[in-house]
């Protein structure tokens, strides 16, 4: 049986920012896509990782756990993790209900995210 993914994860490496763009419905089944993106971000070693969640239409604890793991890894490496919105109401609710919003820097401004730390 073949399951078609309802999500995409794309990565782009800029001078000082590693950008991960996530689209579609993200749940536990897409964990391998996110893990591959985090591995690329770690290998690139840029001071800032921007995760564009503006195209995510659904997310569950799989995405939240992946983001929390990435947040811990970034903290340990003294790197910055920024989430880019605007967030879909279901994604926003995930952060609100779990009380995890304060762990993340969230902005709706792509230019502000890409200029983090005067980039």
N, C-alpha and C positions, 0 to 999 in steps of 0.2 A: 504494500500500500504506500502511496506517495502523498505526503502532506505538503501543500504549497504554503509557504510563509506569507503571512499578512503584513510583514514588516520588512523594512530595509534599513541598513546601517551603512553609511558612507563615511570615509575619513579623508581629511585634507590636511596636509602639513604646511603651515605657513612659517615665516621666519622665527617667530617666538610663540606661536599659538598652534596647538594641535586641535583641530576641529572634528567633532563627531556629529554627524547629522542623522537623526533617527526619525523614521517615518512609519506611520501605520499603527497597527495594534501590537503592543509589546506585552508578552506574557512569558511564562517560564520556558516555553518552547523556543523562544528567540535568545535564550541565555548564551548560546554559543556565539551568536553574532556579536553580542555585547562584549563577551570575554575576548574575542579576537580584536575588537576595537581598543579595549583597555590595554591589551598586550602591545599593540602598535603605538599607543600613546606613551606607554612606559619606555619602549625602545627608542622613540623619538626624543624623549627627555626634554620636551619644551617646558618652559616655566609655567605655562597656562594651558589648560585643556578646556575648551568650550564645547558643551554638549547642547546641540540645538534640538530641543524637544517641541518646537512650535508645530511640527507636523504629526505629532503622536496623537492619535484619536482615542486610544485606550491603553491603560497600563495597569499592571497588577503588582503584587509583591516581588515578582521576578525582576522588574525594572528597578523597583525601589531598593532591593538588596544589591543589585549590580551598582547602582549609584552610591549607596552607602559604602560598599567595598572600595569603589574608586575614590570616594572622599577620604577614607582612611589611608589609602595608598598615597594619595596626593599630600595629605597632611604629613605623613611620615617622611616624604621626600621633599618637603618644603616647596611644593608646587601648588598652584591655584586651580581650583575646579569651579567653573562657572556654568550655570544652566541658563539656556536662552529660551525665552518664550516668545509670544504669550502662550501660556499653558492652556490646553483644552480643559474644560471644567472637570472632566473625570480624572485627569492627571493632577490638577490643582487640589481636588478633593482627597486624592491619595496622600499627598503631603500634609494636608490639614488634619485628616483623621488619624494619621500615624504620629503626628507631632514631630515630624522630621524636617520641616521647612527650615528651622533655624540652623541646620547643619550646612545648608547650601547658600551660595550667592546666586540669586535668581534675578535676571534682568530681561526686559522686553526689547532692549536696544542692542541690535547686532553691532553697531559701531562702538558702543560702550564696552561690550564683551570683548571685542577684538582689540580694544585699546587698553585692556586691563594692565595694571602696573605700568602705565605710560607706553604701551606697545604701539 
